[in-house]
Amino acid sequence: MDAISLPWWLFAIFAALAWLLTGALRRYALTHNVIDVPNARSSHKSPTPRGGGIAFVISFLLGLATLALTGNVAPVDALALGGAGAWIALIGFLDDHGHIQARWRLLAHFVGAAWVLYWIGGVPVVSFWGLEMQSGWLLSVLGAFYLVWMLNLYNFMDGIDGIASIEALCVTVGGCVLYALAGQPLAGAPSALLAATVAGFLLWNFPPAKIFMGDGGSGFLGLTLGALSLLAGWHSPAMLWAWLVMLGVFIVDATVTLIRRLCRGEKVYEAHRTHAYQYASRKYSSHRRVTLTVLAINLLWLFPWAMAISTERLDGMTGLICAYVPLIAASIWLKAGTPESVD
């Protein structure tokens, strides 16, 4: 295989594998009663099989090994993404099929974050408004919290049909485009692989979903997307800001919701359905409409800002603020983090 030009069919193979494995996992879930039964905190109304995210986890890990063995992904990057991803998926899978106490899950999450940071060499230089924060212990600590927050917020945001898959697709495909514009198309190989495998799963998960990804899949996506954003920063400081912008829908909704719940003294680790996207799905009585709106926001609003940042036509911090302010306003308007009785 030529490491200079990746054949499209390689990604098609792993997309097809994810699709096939998702179907197999759905049959397994139905046979063994691995079902998500709706309750007062649910956003769905029908019992639905869960745990399907393991399909794209397995497909991605196999594809990543293939890319590393053929010289298309650096071994250290493959170790960072593959090792942490497999670990987090395992923890989520075990939690899906039983229960792991919150403190032990959190410890496992920090272990996964530390693994990523060790292999990629820590957090890249962060620059904004002419200032630079050099790599060091402080950035590494902040980077660990960032990765753990990405992991958990993805779990929180995976609450309606297709939304987590669509978000991952938008970010990874957008990342590939930005790498291509920067003249580094091969740097986007892991992102392209993740996009392909999630696309295979999305065929089962698009509203109305036939299977949910579960904590194993959503946690894996959150950590992997966070790790990919840090790797982007090693290619160019501007690229880190661009990825943060593309992740904006999930980061803003989850963060605004968390802050408002903390301010009211709520137990933020308890299940709830007060995110902006959850209020929107009830307001408009449609998972599909909200999921497609997230797609539109990513394509029409966030990606243009990310492109302006990555091509250095705009400072990263300035672009992020401009991109995030309307999202924050929308989250507040949709009553993110407020008690459900207010709705």
Secondary structure as the mmCIF struct_conf table of DSSP 4:
data_model
#
loop_
_struct_conf.conf_type_id
_struct_conf.id
_struct_conf.beg_label_comp_id
_struct_conf.beg_label_asym_id
_struct_conf.beg_label_seq_id
_struct_conf.end_label_comp_id
_struct_conf.end_label_asym_id
_struct_conf.end_label_seq_id
TURN_TY1_P TURN_TY1_P1 ALA A 3 ILE A 4
BEND BEND1 SER A 5 SER A 5
HELX_RH_AL_P HELX_RH_AL_P1 TRP A 8 THR A 31
TURN_TY1_P TURN_TY1_P2 HIS A 32 ASN A 33
STRN STRN1 ILE A 35 ASP A 36
TURN_TY1_P TURN_TY1_P3 ALA A 40 ARG A 41
BEND BEND2 SER A 43 SER A 43
BEND BEND3 SER A 46 SER A 46
STRN STRN2 THR A 48 PRO A 49
TURN_TY1_P TURN_TY1_P4 GLY A 52 GLY A 52
HELX_RH_AL_P HELX_RH_AL_P2 GLY A 53 LEU A 69
TURN_TY1_P TURN_TY1_P5 THR A 70 GLY A 71
BEND BEND4 ASN A 72 VAL A 73
HELX_RH_AL_P HELX_RH_AL_P3 PRO A 75 ASP A 96
TURN_TY1_P TURN_TY1_P6 HIS A 97 HIS A 97
BEND BEND5 GLY A 98 GLY A 98
HELX_RH_AL_P HELX_RH_AL_P4 ALA A 102 ILE A 120
TURN_TY1_P TURN_TY1_P7 GLY A 121 GLY A 121
BEND BEND6 GLY A 122 GLY A 122
HELX_LH_PP_P HELX_LH_PP_P1 VAL A 123 VAL A 125
STRN STRN3 VAL A 126 PHE A 128
TURN_TY1_P TURN_TY1_P8 TRP A 129 GLY A 130
STRN STRN4 LEU A 131 MET A 133
BEND BEND7 SER A 135 GLY A 136
HELX_RH_AL_P HELX_RH_AL_P5 TRP A 137 MET A 157
BEND BEND8 ILE A 160 ILE A 160
TURN_TY1_P TURN_TY1_P9 ASP A 161 GLY A 162
HELX_RH_AL_P HELX_RH_AL_P6 ILE A 163 LEU A 181
TURN_TY1_P TURN_TY1_P10 ALA A 182 GLY A 183
HELX_RH_3T_P HELX_RH_3T_P1 PRO A 185 GLY A 188
HELX_RH_AL_P HELX_RH_AL_P7 ALA A 189 ASN A 205
BEND BEND9 PHE A 206 PRO A 208
HELX_LH_PP_P HELX_LH_PP_P2 ALA A 209 ALA A 209
BEND BEND10 LYS A 210 ILE A 211
HELX_RH_AL_P HELX_RH_AL_P8 GLY A 214 HIS A 235
HELX_RH_AL_P HELX_RH_AL_P9 PRO A 237 MET A 246
TURN_TY1_P TURN_TY1_P11 LEU A 247 LEU A 247
HELX_RH_AL_P HELX_RH_AL_P10 GLY A 248 CYS A 263
TURN_TY1_P TURN_TY1_P12 ARG A 264 GLY A 265
TURN_TY1_P TURN_TY1_P13 VAL A 268 TYR A 269
BEND BEND11 GLU A 270 GLU A 270
BEND BEND12 HIS A 275 HIS A 275
HELX_RH_AL_P HELX_RH_AL_P11 ALA A 276 LYS A 283
TURN_TY1_P TURN_TY1_P14 TYR A 284 SER A 285
HELX_RH_AL_P HELX_RH_AL_P12 HIS A 287 ILE A 297
HELX_RH_PI_P HELX_RH_PI_P1 ASN A 298 LEU A 302
HELX_RH_AL_P HELX_RH_AL_P13 PHE A 303 SER A 310
TURN_TY1_P TURN_TY1_P15 THR A 311 GLU A 312
BEND BEND13 ARG A 313 LEU A 314
HELX_RH_AL_P HELX_RH_AL_P14 GLY A 316 TRP A 333
TURN_TY1_P TURN_TY1_P16 LEU A 334 GLY A 337
BEND BEND14 THR A 338 THR A 338
HELX_RH_3T_P HELX_RH_3T_P2 GLU A 340 VAL A 342
#
